[in-house]
Amino acid sequence: MNRFKRLPSPAMIVASVALFVALGGTSYAVATGSIDSREIKDGTIVEKDVKKEGIEGSDVKNSALAARDIKAGSLTADRFGSGQLNRWVFVGDQGQILAQSGGFTVKSAFQANPAGAAGNVYIDSGEDLTDNGIVASSALQNSRDGNGDGITNGRAPGADSNPEFSGEISAIRCAVPNVVTCAPPGTNTNTHFVVSPRNSDGTVTTGTSERKPFYVIITR
């Protein structure tokens, strides 16, 4: 009896591999086309494995990352206009930019002309805002006496007696069809937005005694 088994020939091996690829290769390619969290062991992907700018906001589903998943300092501001981070600007009571995340320019601030622009601040964001949200908020101030009454803690009686605290504010992108048209030359575009600080009764603020600094956040 021959005690030795015959080994498969090279031709047989090649044929077997070809058959495996033909039968299972397609499903294998599909399976490896995407990887979900179940296929990644904890700690197997580290900082050096991620190429700079390789992951952007559009690559991450809502709620997919929690605070515990992000190492301090591991995410920094992406290149301008990439859509990854919210942007913000802090504007003073004269319409001047006091601080910002970058890219904002005041085009018109409380100017009497053209008509209708006197109580507004027009700002160029430097990017198309068609798909962004705009949130404005007045900034509280208790170290400056807005109306000279000696009260800065917001406790003076009477309507609009506390300009340091009270008031209204609204904001919107310019050039929204059938909603708003921005008047100052060059501002009625998708990159501009208008902010309108008002007194509590809706009247236009007439000077720094009534106006307050405000924040604007451009959401992604």
C-alpha positions as CSV (number, residue, x, y, z in Angstrom):
1,M,0.0,0.0,0.0
2,N,1.3,3.4,-0.9
3,R,1.7,5.3,2.4
4,F,2.2,8.7,0.8
5,K,-0.7,10.9,-0.4
6,R,-0.3,12.7,-3.6
7,L,0.0,16.4,-3.3
8,P,-2.3,18.6,-5.5
9,S,-0.6,19.9,-8.6
10,P,0.1,23.6,-9.0
11,A,-2.5,23.7,-11.7
12,M,-5.1,22.3,-9.2
13,I,-4.1,25.0,-6.6
14,V,-4.5,27.8,-9.2
15,A,-7.9,26.4,-10.3
16,S,-9.1,26.2,-6.7
17,V,-8.1,29.8,-5.9
18,A,-9.8,31.0,-9.1
19,L,-13.0,29.1,-8.1
20,F,-12.9,30.7,-4.6
21,V,-12.6,34.1,-6.0
22,A,-15.4,33.5,-8.5
23,L,-17.7,32.2,-5.8
24,G,-16.9,34.5,-2.9
25,G,-14.8,37.3,-4.2
26,T,-17.7,39.7,-5.0
27,S,-19.3,39.3,-1.5
28,Y,-15.9,39.8,0.1
29,A,-15.4,43.0,-1.8
30,V,-18.8,44.3,-0.7
31,A,-18.2,43.2,2.9
32,T,-15.0,45.1,3.0
33,G,-16.4,48.2,1.3
34,S,-17.4,49.6,4.7
35,I,-16.5,49.0,8.3
36,D,-18.8,49.6,11.3
37,S,-18.0,50.0,15.0
38,R,-18.5,46.2,15.6
39,E,-15.5,45.4,13.4
40,I,-13.0,47.8,15.2
41,K,-11.5,46.7,18.5
42,D,-11.0,49.4,21.2
43,G,-7.7,51.1,20.9
44,T,-6.8,49.7,17.4
45,I,-7.1,53.1,15.7
46,V,-4.9,55.8,17.1
47,E,-4.1,59.4,16.3
48,K,-1.3,58.5,13.8
49,D,-3.7,56.3,11.8
50,V,-5.9,59.4,10.9
51,K,-4.6,61.6,8.1
52,K,-4.7,65.3,8.7
53,E,-8.1,66.6,7.5
54,G,-9.0,63.0,6.7
55,I,-12.3,63.2,8.8
56,E,-14.7,66.0,8.3
57,G,-18.1,66.8,9.8
58,S,-20.0,65.2,6.9
59,D,-18.2,61.9,7.8
60,V,-19.7,61.7,11.3
61,K,-23.3,60.9,12.0
62,N,-25.2,62.9,14.6
63,S,-24.5,61.7,18.1
64,A,-21.8,59.3,16.8
65,L,-19.1,61.0,18.9
66,A,-19.5,61.8,22.5
67,A,-17.2,63.9,24.6
68,R,-15.5,60.9,26.0
69,D,-14.5,59.9,22.5
70,I,-12.5,63.0,21.8
71,K,-9.1,63.5,23.3
72,A,-8.3,67.0,24.5
73,G,-6.6,68.9,21.6
74,S,-7.3,66.2,19.1
75,L,-9.7,68.3,17.0
76,T,-8.6,71.7,15.9
77,A,-10.2,74.3,13.6
78,D,-10.4,72.9,10.1
79,R,-9.5,74.9,7.0
80,F,-11.8,77.9,6.6
81,G,-15.2,77.1,5.1
82,S,-15.0,73.3,5.3
83,G,-18.3,73.0,7.1
84,Q,-16.8,71.3,10.2
85,L,-17.2,73.8,12.9
86,N,-19.6,76.5,14.0
87,R,-18.4,80.1,13.6
88,W,-19.0,83.2,15.7
89,V,-18.5,86.9,15.9
90,F,-18.7,89.4,18.9
91,V,-19.8,92.9,17.8
92,G,-19.6,96.0,20.0
93,D,-22.2,98.7,20.5
94,Q,-20.7,100.8,17.7
95,G,-21.0,97.9,15.2
96,Q,-17.2,97.1,15.5
97,I,-15.9,93.6,15.7
98,L,-14.5,92.9,19.2
99,A,-13.7,89.2,18.7
100,Q,-14.4,86.5,16.2
101,S,-13.5,83.0,15.0
102,G,-12.4,84.4,11.7
103,G,-13.6,85.5,8.3
104,F,-16.2,88.2,9.3
105,T,-16.2,91.8,8.1
106,V,-18.6,94.6,9.1
107,K,-19.9,96.3,5.9
108,S,-22.4,98.8,7.4
109,A,-23.1,99.6,11.0
110,F,-26.1,101.8,12.1
111,Q,-25.7,104.1,9.1
112,A,-28.5,106.5,8.4
113,N,-28.4,105.8,4.6
114,P,-29.7,104.1,2.7
115,A,-33.1,104.4,4.2
116,G,-34.1,101.6,6.5
117,A,-30.5,100.7,7.4
118,A,-30.1,103.1,10.4
119,G,-30.7,100.5,13.1
120,N,-29.0,97.6,11.5
121,V,-25.5,96.0,11.3
122,Y,-24.6,94.3,8.0
123,I,-21.8,91.7,8.1
124,D,-20.0,89.7,5.4
125,S,-19.4,86.2,6.6
126,G,-17.0,85.3,3.8
127,E,-19.0,82.2,2.8
128,D,-22.3,81.2,1.3
129,L,-24.9,81.0,4.1
130,T,-27.7,79.4,2.1
131,D,-27.6,76.2,4.2
132,N,-26.5,77.7,7.5
133,G,-28.4,78.9,10.6
134,I,-27.9,82.3,12.2
135,V,-28.3,82.9,15.9
136,A,-28.0,86.3,17.5
137,S,-27.9,87.2,21.2
138,S,-27.5,90.5,23.0
139,A,-24.5,90.5,25.4
140,L,-25.2,91.4,29.1
141,Q,-23.1,94.3,30.5
142,N,-23.1,95.4,34.1
143,S,-19.8,97.4,34.2
144,R,-21.1,100.2,31.9
145,D,-23.9,102.6,32.6
146,G,-25.8,102.7,29.4
147,N,-28.1,105.6,30.2
148,G,-26.3,107.4,32.9
149,D,-28.8,106.7,35.7
150,G,-26.2,105.2,38.0
151,I,-27.8,101.8,37.9
152,T,-26.0,99.0,36.2
153,N,-27.5,95.9,37.8
154,G,-30.6,95.8,35.7
155,R,-33.0,96.7,38.5
156,A,-34.2,100.2,37.5
157,P,-38.0,100.4,37.2
158,G,-39.7,101.1,33.9
159,A,-39.7,99.9,30.3
160,D,-36.2,100.1,28.7
161,S,-34.8,101.7,31.9
162,N,-32.1,99.0,31.8
163,P,-30.4,99.2,28.4
164,E,-27.5,97.2,29.9
165,F,-29.8,94.2,30.1
166,S,-33.0,94.8,28.1
167,G,-33.8,94.9,24.4
168,E,-34.5,92.7,21.4
169,I,-32.3,91.4,18.6
170,S,-32.9,89.6,15.3
171,A,-30.7,88.3,12.5
172,I,-31.2,86.8,9.0
173,R,-29.2,86.1,5.9
174,C,-29.4,88.7,3.2
175,A,-31.1,88.1,-0.2
176,V,-33.7,85.7,1.1
177,P,-36.4,85.7,-1.6
178,N,-39.7,87.2,-0.5
179,V,-38.3,87.7,3.1
180,V,-35.5,90.2,3.2
181,T,-33.5,92.5,0.9
182,C,-30.4,94.2,2.4
183,A,-30.1,97.8,1.4
184,P,-26.5,98.9,1.7
185,P,-24.6,98.5,-1.6
186,G,-23.0,95.1,-2.1
187,T,-24.6,93.5,1.0
188,N,-27.7,91.8,-0.7
189,T,-25.8,88.5,-1.3
190,N,-25.8,85.0,0.2
191,T,-22.6,85.7,2.1
192,H,-24.0,88.7,4.1
193,F,-26.4,88.8,7.0
194,V,-28.1,91.6,8.9
195,V,-28.5,92.0,12.6
196,S,-31.1,94.4,14.0
197,P,-30.8,95.4,17.7
198,R,-34.0,97.0,19.0
199,N,-35.4,98.4,22.2
200,S,-37.8,96.2,24.2
201,D,-40.8,97.9,22.5
202,G,-39.4,97.2,19.0
203,T,-38.2,100.8,18.3
204,V,-34.9,101.4,16.7
205,T,-31.9,102.0,19.0
206,T,-30.8,105.6,18.6
207,G,-27.3,105.6,20.2
208,T,-24.8,103.8,22.4
209,S,-26.9,104.4,25.5
210,E,-29.5,102.0,24.1
211,R,-27.2,99.6,22.1
212,K,-25.4,96.6,23.6
213,P,-22.7,94.3,22.2
214,F,-24.0,91.1,20.6
215,Y,-23.0,87.7,19.6
216,V,-23.8,85.9,16.3
217,I,-23.2,82.2,15.8
218,I,-23.3,80.7,12.3
219,T,-24.4,77.1,12.7
220,R,-23.5,74.1,10.6
